Amino acid sequence: MEDLSENVVCDRFSEMGWVNTSAHVPVEKQISIFVNCQALVNILCTPKKLNFLVIGYLYAEGIISGIDDIASMRVCDEESEVDVRLRNTEFRVPQARTLTSGCTGGVAFRTEGEKVESDLVVSPEEVLSLMKQFEEQMELYRLSGGVHTSALSDTQNLLVVAEDIGRHNTLDKILGECLVKGLETRDGLLLCTGRVSSEMLLKASRIQAPIIVSRTSPTGRAVSLARDLGVTLVGYARGNRLTVYAHPERLGR
């Protein structure tokens, strides 16, 4: 965790007055992604699992349909530039871009979701139990704060966990790791700490995850998309409570 956080000098005020001290803060890094020698996007992120982040981003945005579409990938210049070569040598960077609501100002090329069909049903108690497991895995958050965490579960165990300063980056890291390791995402359950915005919901539909659960609130557009795309959307899953905003039937309602 030492390379993911840095110790900075700060002044802290309390009932005891002012104290000059130090604190851990998360490292923020910009990486530039090039595809077939064309500049695609700059991403502000936590410098961990960068290969998974890039692969997941390319898949989520429809630039690749699978890991076999990538001929080579190289992280270079002290991990600030990622060069991806596709087997499709005719690829051209899409012109239409959407500035997302992500906390690091992400860019999305794909704005349409995919309908999710699933017979998955879990109980509220199972979801809350998974959230407790999830909270125990937030290593960087416990050290420095200031980051988001997401995880993919098979409803029994956490399969993949990712932390990043950008909440949408965490889902890309999860997707990329699953693609590289051959892990199935369909019928999985996504857990996250931050607000569920429309781009988060679209990424969930892209990997065919029928349930997404957050410790906090969804946006209105995310709720509308969840209802249209068949995704069960759960918010404020804390302690022994949760709120279901779309498709409560998967939680036995």
BELRAVEN-V53171 format. One record per backbone hydrogen bond with DSSP energy under -1.0 kcal/mol. NH is the residue of the N-H (numbers start at 1). CO is the residue of the C=O. Records with the same first field share a line. If there is no record, write none. Layout:
NH = CO  CO
//
This chain:
4 = 1
6 = 25
8 = 23
10 = 21
12 = 19
14 = 17
17 = 14
19 = 12
21 = 10
23 = 8
25 = 6
27 = 4
29 = 45
31 = 43
32 = 80
33 = 41
34 = 82
35 = 38
36 = 84
38 = 35
40 = 33
41 = 33
43 = 31
45 = 29
48 = 46
53 = 49
54 = 50
55 = 51
56 = 52
57 = 53
58 = 54
59 = 55
60 = 56
61 = 57
62 = 59
63 = 58
64 = 58
69 = 66
70 = 67
71 = 85
72 = 85
74 = 83
76 = 81
80 = 76
81 = 76
82 = 32
83 = 74
84 = 34
85 = 72
87 = 69
89 = 87
91 = 88
98 = 108
100 = 106
105 = 102
108 = 98
116 = 229
122 = 250
127 = 123
128 = 124
129 = 125
130 = 126
131 = 127
132 = 128
133 = 129
134 = 130
135 = 131
136 = 132
137 = 134
139 = 137
142 = 138
143 = 139
144 = 140
145 = 141
148 = 164
150 = 162
151 = 191
152 = 160
153 = 189
154 = 157
159 = 152
160 = 152
162 = 150
164 = 148
170 = 166
172 = 168
173 = 169
174 = 170
175 = 171
176 = 172
177 = 173
178 = 174
179 = 175
180 = 176
181 = 177
183 = 178
187 = 208
188 = 185
189 = 153
190 = 211
191 = 151
192 = 213
193 = 149
196 = 217
201 = 197
202 = 198
203 = 199
204 = 200
205 = 201
206 = 202
207 = 203
208 = 205
209 = 204
212 = 232
213 = 190
214 = 234
215 = 192
219 = 196
223 = 219
224 = 220
225 = 221
226 = 222
227 = 223
228 = 224
229 = 225
230 = 226
231 = 226
232 = 210
233 = 246
234 = 212
235 = 243
236 = 216
237 = 214
238 = 236  241
241 = 238
243 = 235
245 = 233
250 = 247
251 = 248
252 = 249
253 = 248
//
